[in-house]
Amino acid sequence: MEYEPLRKGISVKHLASDSERKIQMDIMKIEAGFDDTVHYHDDWEWVYILDGSLEDSKGVHKKGDFLINDTTTPHKPKSKEGCTLLIVWCGSVTKE
């Protein structure tokens, strides 16, 4: 499987999905200097940091950290150094 561009600063490798339950698992590579827009999920998102670091309103998260984003937490991820993430999520994403 190859990485595909998702949007500016992010490439993704799709590992698995179940369209009936709207669950997806991906590996995402985020470029250094990435600064995303505020968005939220209408369901849950699990994020495991494989490499590098990611920052959001909860703080700076490094390799080995596990994050849970839910419907009540709009977030704006960014990364100074870049990072690689394993993400499992359900539902859809809405940008503010």
Beta strands, then each sheet from edge to edge (+ up, - down):
strand 1: 4-7
strand 2: 10-18
strand 3: 23-30
strand 4: 34-35
strand 5: 39-41
strand 6: 45-56
strand 7: 59-62
strand 8: 66-69
strand 9: 78-79
strand 10: 83-90
strand 11: 93-95
sheet 1: 1+ 2- 3+ 10- 6+ 7-
sheet 2: 1+ 2- 3+ 10- 6+ 8-
sheet 3: 4+ 9-
sheet 4: 5+ 11-
end
